[in-house]
Amino acid sequence: MRIAVTTPTGRVGRHVVAMLVRAGVRPLVLARDPERLDPEIRPLVDAFAVDQFDAEAVSAATSDVDALYWVDPPAASADPLDDYRRATASVVRAVDDNGIARVVLQSSVGAEKRHGAGEIDGLAATEVALDGTAASVTHLRCGYFFSNLELQLDQVRSGSLQVILPLDHPMAWVAPRDIAEVAVARLLSTGWSGRHVQAVHGPEDLTWRRVAEILSEATGRPLRVERIPDDAMRDGMRGDGMPGTLVDALMGMSTGLRDGFVPEQPRSAQSTTPTTLASWAYDVLRPQL
């Protein structure tokens, strides 16, 4: 079985690659810069230097692939949704050109809305496009990544997190490694076909207020969380030099999922994964502080 993995050095992708290697698979990895791969992993994979926005290159690199783990790459321009369109064109062409039988897509809670959730709309478009191919597809609708907190290290150090969601608004939080475990199980299994949506919700739904409590205990640093107005968050992003299209895309991932939104996939034994925020924060976040 030939399995390809995109974003192999990413938050989830690096775990996917390592788990496949431990399972005895030599994965094909598509990376913009293969030199960033873990030196211990590099001899155990077949690495191709590929820009995921280059449809021809992606198609050529996946010519003998049976199963593909696709992650839309990080935005490369001021217009994230256009970048998603370009990446989607690449994966669709690869599937169509090469008859790739199974695709596992790293999507997000909120993609079921299709429109109105900012950058998540780009993932929704990828879902729709893959559903139109002949491949069997599993969309992983993932919760909010624990690792997003690493982008807010300065705020954590200062003792104050700023958010625009209601502080008592519960949502799914998940460890990247748990997403990788679900993805690898789907990639290695040949006992499924057709279209599937698999939620990956982490161990429990958390509010931002509860997150602050957990992080305070796990890191040993008192932390409070403050809800600020949408305009204040927008002004802060613009002050950091973000273009308006990027600000809208990032804001929409919160504003689009707060007013009465209920995930299409309910929490269940199938969608619940084991790693707690407390254990992740102690192991990953605390050392960085």
BAKE-347865 format. One record per residue (C-alpha): x negated, y negated, z negated. Coordinates in pm, 1 decimal. Layout:
LOZA | X | Y | Z
...
***
This chain:
LOZA | 0.0 | 0.0 | 0.0
LOZA | -140.5 | -337.2 | 102.5
LOZA | -39.8 | -618.6 | -134.9
LOZA | -117.0 | -986.2 | -77.2
LOZA | -118.5 | -1252.6 | -347.4
LOZA | -108.5 | -1627.8 | -297.7
LOZA | -239.3 | -1888.9 | -546.2
LOZA | -463.2 | -1619.2 | -702.4
LOZA | -632.9 | -1868.2 | -936.5
LOZA | -305.4 | -2025.6 | -1053.7
LOZA | -134.6 | -1995.8 | -1391.2
LOZA | 55.3 | -1684.6 | -1282.8
LOZA | -144.8 | -1567.7 | -982.8
LOZA | -463.7 | -1495.8 | -1175.3
LOZA | -270.5 | -1258.3 | -1400.7
LOZA | -102.1 | -1094.4 | -1099.8
LOZA | -440.4 | -1026.0 | -940.0
LOZA | -593.4 | -887.8 | -1260.3
LOZA | -294.7 | -659.3 | -1325.3
LOZA | -302.5 | -521.6 | -972.0
LOZA | -673.5 | -451.7 | -1003.8
LOZA | -613.6 | -268.1 | -1331.4
LOZA | -342.4 | -65.0 | -1154.5
LOZA | -600.5 | 56.2 | -903.6
LOZA | -493.0 | -173.0 | -620.0
LOZA | -738.7 | -378.9 | -416.4
LOZA | -523.1 | -683.1 | -340.8
LOZA | -562.9 | -924.0 | -54.8
LOZA | -580.4 | -1274.4 | -199.9
LOZA | -511.5 | -1592.6 | -5.9
LOZA | -695.0 | -1884.8 | -162.5
LOZA | -782.8 | -2231.4 | -45.1
LOZA | -1119.8 | -2185.5 | -217.9
LOZA | -1211.3 | -1820.8 | -290.7
LOZA | -1516.9 | -1940.2 | -483.1
LOZA | -1280.6 | -2034.4 | -766.6
LOZA | -1194.2 | -1669.1 | -826.1
LOZA | -1317.7 | -1510.4 | -1147.9
LOZA | -1667.3 | -1374.5 | -1067.5
LOZA | -1574.5 | -1039.5 | -1223.7
LOZA | -1261.5 | -1013.6 | -1007.8
LOZA | -1417.1 | -1129.7 | -679.6
LOZA | -1580.3 | -792.3 | -586.5
LOZA | -1250.0 | -610.5 | -651.4
LOZA | -1033.2 | -804.5 | -403.8
LOZA | -1032.0 | -893.1 | -36.1
LOZA | -1035.3 | -1271.7 | -29.2
LOZA | -938.5 | -1495.5 | 260.1
LOZA | -989.5 | -1870.9 | 265.6
LOZA | -643.0 | -1983.1 | 374.0
LOZA | -449.0 | -2306.0 | 355.8
LOZA | -89.0 | -2202.1 | 283.7
LOZA | 35.5 | -2497.5 | 485.5
LOZA | -131.9 | -2348.7 | 795.5
LOZA | 131.1 | -2107.6 | 928.1
LOZA | -98.6 | -1955.2 | 1189.6
LOZA | -370.8 | -1883.7 | 933.6
LOZA | -127.5 | -1730.9 | 685.2
LOZA | 18.2 | -1507.4 | 954.3
LOZA | -324.8 | -1392.2 | 1067.5
LOZA | -439.8 | -1316.5 | 712.7
LOZA | -133.4 | -1101.6 | 633.1
LOZA | -128.6 | -892.1 | 950.7
LOZA | -148.2 | -558.3 | 764.4
LOZA | 43.9 | -647.6 | 449.0
LOZA | 327.2 | -434.8 | 305.6
LOZA | 421.8 | -656.6 | 9.3
LOZA | 359.3 | -1025.1 | -54.9
LOZA | 364.3 | -1234.3 | -370.8
LOZA | 442.3 | -1584.3 | -251.6
LOZA | 402.3 | -1899.1 | -457.1
LOZA | 467.2 | -2227.4 | -281.9
LOZA | 139.1 | -2417.3 | -331.0
LOZA | 112.8 | -2739.4 | -531.4
LOZA | 223.4 | -3050.4 | -347.0
LOZA | -53.1 | -3191.8 | -130.0
LOZA | 108.1 | -3522.0 | -31.0
LOZA | 331.7 | -3799.0 | -160.9
LOZA | 636.7 | -3605.6 | -35.3
LOZA | 659.4 | -3274.7 | -226.3
LOZA | 975.6 | -3156.0 | -51.4
LOZA | 807.3 | -3193.1 | 286.3
LOZA | 517.9 | -2986.1 | 154.3
LOZA | 765.0 | -2717.7 | 49.5
LOZA | 909.3 | -2718.0 | 400.9
LOZA | 564.0 | -2665.7 | 548.1
LOZA | 482.8 | -2384.1 | 305.1
LOZA | 818.4 | -2219.9 | 373.4
LOZA | 748.2 | -2226.0 | 745.9
LOZA | 422.2 | -2041.5 | 675.5
LOZA | 573.0 | -1758.3 | 473.0
LOZA | 863.9 | -1711.0 | 713.6
LOZA | 629.0 | -1689.5 | 1009.5
LOZA | 405.3 | -1439.2 | 828.8
LOZA | 703.8 | -1220.1 | 742.1
LOZA | 846.1 | -1237.2 | 1092.1
LOZA | 515.9 | -1190.9 | 1277.1
LOZA | 392.7 | -903.4 | 1064.0
LOZA | 711.1 | -727.8 | 957.9
LOZA | 622.1 | -762.4 | 589.8
LOZA | 864.1 | -527.9 | 415.4
LOZA | 889.1 | -680.2 | 66.6
LOZA | 838.5 | -1031.6 | -67.9
LOZA | 843.1 | -1144.2 | -430.1
LOZA | 893.6 | -1520.6 | -453.2
LOZA | 802.5 | -1721.5 | -760.6
LOZA | 1108.6 | -1945.9 | -784.4
LOZA | 1269.6 | -2131.6 | -1073.7
LOZA | 1577.4 | -2160.5 | -1285.0
LOZA | 1775.9 | -2431.6 | -1109.4
LOZA | 1708.1 | -2310.8 | -755.6
LOZA | 2062.7 | -2175.4 | -752.4
LOZA | 2186.3 | -2536.1 | -736.1
LOZA | 2023.6 | -2564.7 | -391.0
LOZA | 2032.6 | -2945.8 | -412.7
LOZA | 1993.8 | -3205.4 | -685.8
LOZA | 1709.2 | -3059.1 | -891.6
LOZA | 1412.6 | -3253.3 | -756.7
LOZA | 1111.1 | -3044.6 | -665.9
LOZA | 1305.4 | -2726.4 | -743.2
LOZA | 1506.5 | -2799.4 | -427.7
LOZA | 1193.4 | -2701.5 | -236.0
LOZA | 1198.7 | -2357.2 | -396.5
LOZA | 1568.5 | -2327.4 | -316.4
LOZA | 1488.2 | -2390.6 | 50.0
LOZA | 1222.9 | -2117.1 | 41.2
LOZA | 1475.9 | -1875.8 | -109.5
LOZA | 1727.3 | -1950.5 | 166.1
LOZA | 1467.8 | -1916.4 | 441.2
LOZA | 1338.0 | -1582.4 | 312.3
LOZA | 1693.0 | -1453.0 | 282.3
LOZA | 1721.2 | -1513.4 | 655.7
LOZA | 1430.9 | -1280.1 | 737.4
LOZA | 1435.9 | -902.5 | 771.4
LOZA | 1227.4 | -857.5 | 455.1
LOZA | 1358.2 | -728.6 | 125.4
LOZA | 1317.8 | -1017.6 | -117.5
LOZA | 1314.6 | -1064.7 | -494.0
LOZA | 1343.5 | -1423.0 | -615.3
LOZA | 1196.4 | -1466.9 | -963.6
LOZA | 1397.8 | -1745.3 | -1127.9
LOZA | 1151.4 | -1846.6 | -1397.0
LOZA | 1207.6 | -2060.2 | -1703.9
LOZA | 997.0 | -2356.5 | -1813.2
LOZA | 630.3 | -2254.8 | -1824.4
LOZA | 453.7 | -2267.7 | -2161.1
LOZA | 148.7 | -2382.0 | -1965.0
LOZA | 320.2 | -2708.3 | -1869.0
LOZA | 225.4 | -2818.7 | -2219.7
LOZA | -139.1 | -2813.9 | -2109.7
LOZA | -53.8 | -3110.4 | -1886.6
LOZA | 47.3 | -3300.7 | -2200.7
LOZA | -260.2 | -3235.2 | -2412.5
LOZA | -321.2 | -3605.3 | -2475.6
LOZA | 32.1 | -3642.7 | -2610.1
LOZA | -7.2 | -3333.7 | -2826.7
LOZA | -333.8 | -3473.4 | -2965.2
LOZA | -162.9 | -3804.2 | -3038.8
LOZA | 111.8 | -3622.8 | -3230.5
LOZA | 400.2 | -3739.2 | -3011.7
LOZA | 565.2 | -3582.3 | -2707.3
LOZA | 795.2 | -3788.8 | -2486.1
LOZA | 1075.7 | -3618.9 | -2293.2
LOZA | 1396.2 | -3718.8 | -2113.8
LOZA | 1605.7 | -3415.5 | -2204.7
LOZA | 1827.3 | -3421.5 | -2516.0
LOZA | 1616.6 | -3293.9 | -2805.2
LOZA | 1870.0 | -3021.7 | -2888.6
LOZA | 1918.1 | -2905.0 | -2528.2
LOZA | 1820.6 | -2533.5 | -2516.4
LOZA | 1644.5 | -2389.0 | -2213.6
LOZA | 1441.1 | -2084.4 | -2119.8
LOZA | 1066.2 | -2104.3 | -2191.3
LOZA | 828.1 | -1839.6 | -2057.6
LOZA | 460.3 | -1742.7 | -2061.4
LOZA | 291.0 | -1725.5 | -1717.8
LOZA | 153.0 | -1381.7 | -1804.0
LOZA | 505.6 | -1248.4 | -1858.8
LOZA | 604.9 | -1372.5 | -1512.3
LOZA | 305.2 | -1189.5 | -1369.4
LOZA | 410.9 | -863.9 | -1536.0
LOZA | 756.3 | -883.5 | -1379.4
LOZA | 608.1 | -974.3 | -1041.6
LOZA | 359.9 | -686.1 | -1041.8
LOZA | 628.2 | -436.8 | -1138.3
LOZA | 832.5 | -545.7 | -835.7
LOZA | 531.5 | -546.2 | -603.0
LOZA | 427.4 | -194.3 | -699.2
LOZA | 778.2 | -49.9 | -685.4
LOZA | 909.0 | 76.4 | -353.4
LOZA | 1247.0 | 173.8 | -497.4
LOZA | 1430.2 | -146.4 | -408.5
LOZA | 1547.9 | -316.0 | -93.0
LOZA | 1772.0 | -603.9 | 10.7
LOZA | 1805.2 | -935.3 | -173.6
LOZA | 1759.1 | -958.7 | -550.2
LOZA | 1740.6 | -1238.7 | -804.0
LOZA | 1542.4 | -1156.7 | -1118.2
LOZA | 1550.2 | -1412.0 | -1398.6
LOZA | 1239.0 | -1443.4 | -1616.2
LOZA | 1355.7 | -1627.6 | -1926.6
LOZA | 1088.1 | -1563.1 | -2188.0
LOZA | 1175.5 | -1441.4 | -2538.7
LOZA | 1431.7 | -1708.3 | -2634.8
LOZA | 1588.2 | -2037.0 | -2533.5
LOZA | 1420.5 | -2329.5 | -2709.0
LOZA | 1505.0 | -2694.8 | -2765.9
LOZA | 1234.6 | -2959.7 | -2754.0
LOZA | 1290.1 | -3017.6 | -3125.0
LOZA | 1216.1 | -2650.7 | -3196.0
LOZA | 917.2 | -2658.4 | -2959.0
LOZA | 762.8 | -2941.0 | -3163.2
LOZA | 808.6 | -2738.8 | -3482.8
LOZA | 649.0 | -2428.0 | -3330.1
LOZA | 353.2 | -2619.1 | -3188.9
LOZA | 293.6 | -2800.8 | -3516.8
LOZA | 265.5 | -2470.6 | -3701.3
LOZA | 64.2 | -2288.8 | -3434.0
LOZA | -191.0 | -2564.9 | -3374.3
LOZA | -212.1 | -2707.2 | -3723.4
LOZA | -136.2 | -3054.9 | -3585.8
LOZA | 184.5 | -3235.3 | -3684.4
LOZA | 387.9 | -3306.2 | -3372.2
LOZA | 709.7 | -3493.7 | -3317.0
LOZA | 912.7 | -3524.0 | -3000.7
LOZA | 1088.8 | -3836.1 | -2880.7
LOZA | 1354.6 | -3875.4 | -2615.6
LOZA | 1295.7 | -4180.5 | -2399.7
LOZA | 1516.2 | -4336.9 | -2129.0
LOZA | 1482.5 | -4212.3 | -1771.8
LOZA | 1365.0 | -4555.5 | -1657.1
LOZA | 1088.7 | -4559.4 | -1915.9
LOZA | 961.8 | -4222.5 | -1791.6
LOZA | 980.8 | -4341.8 | -1430.7
LOZA | 790.1 | -4659.1 | -1514.8
LOZA | 520.8 | -4455.9 | -1687.5
LOZA | 477.3 | -4230.0 | -1385.6
LOZA | 460.3 | -4523.5 | -1148.8
LOZA | 209.9 | -4686.5 | -1381.6
LOZA | -7.2 | -4377.8 | -1339.7
LOZA | -5.6 | -4442.3 | -964.8
LOZA | 253.8 | -4184.8 | -856.5
LOZA | 445.0 | -4269.3 | -537.7
LOZA | 822.9 | -4298.9 | -562.1
LOZA | 893.1 | -3975.7 | -374.4
LOZA | 679.2 | -3778.6 | -621.0
LOZA | 838.7 | -3951.4 | -920.3
LOZA | 1185.1 | -3861.1 | -790.2
LOZA | 1083.1 | -3499.2 | -733.4
LOZA | 939.7 | -3459.0 | -1082.6
LOZA | 1222.6 | -3641.4 | -1259.4
LOZA | 1484.4 | -3439.0 | -1076.4
LOZA | 1360.3 | -3115.5 | -1230.4
LOZA | 1488.0 | -3246.9 | -1564.4
LOZA | 1773.6 | -3478.6 | -1472.6
LOZA | 1923.6 | -3220.5 | -1238.5
LOZA | 1935.4 | -2949.2 | -1505.1
LOZA | 2062.7 | -3128.7 | -1812.3
LOZA | 2426.2 | -3233.0 | -1766.5
LOZA | 2631.4 | -2917.2 | -1798.9
LOZA | 2391.3 | -2697.9 | -1601.9
LOZA | 2413.4 | -2327.6 | -1686.7
LOZA | 2165.2 | -2085.0 | -1525.0
LOZA | 2325.5 | -1845.8 | -1279.3
LOZA | 2149.2 | -1550.6 | -1444.0
LOZA | 2241.1 | -1515.5 | -1813.4
LOZA | 1987.7 | -1410.8 | -2073.3
LOZA | 1980.0 | -1030.8 | -2093.2
LOZA | 1748.3 | -741.2 | -2169.3
LOZA | 1637.4 | -760.0 | -1807.7
LOZA | 1550.8 | -1130.6 | -1812.2
LOZA | 1397.7 | -1148.9 | -2162.5
LOZA | 1017.8 | -1114.6 | -2185.2
LOZA | 804.1 | -1068.2 | -2498.9
LOZA | 541.5 | -1342.1 | -2535.0
LOZA | 646.6 | -1606.0 | -2787.0
LOZA | 559.6 | -1973.3 | -2767.9
LOZA | 396.3 | -1947.4 | -3110.1
LOZA | 155.1 | -1674.1 | -3002.9
LOZA | 77.1 | -1846.4 | -2672.9
LOZA | 15.9 | -2181.9 | -2843.7
LOZA | -217.4 | -2022.7 | -3098.8
LOZA | -414.1 | -1831.5 | -2834.8
LOZA | -416.6 | -2085.2 | -2548.7
LOZA | -322.9 | -2434.5 | -2663.6
LOZA | -494.4 | -2446.1 | -3004.2
LOZA | -848.9 | -2384.0 | -2865.2
LOZA | -805.0 | -2668.0 | -2616.0
LOZA | -726.7 | -2907.5 | -2899.4
***
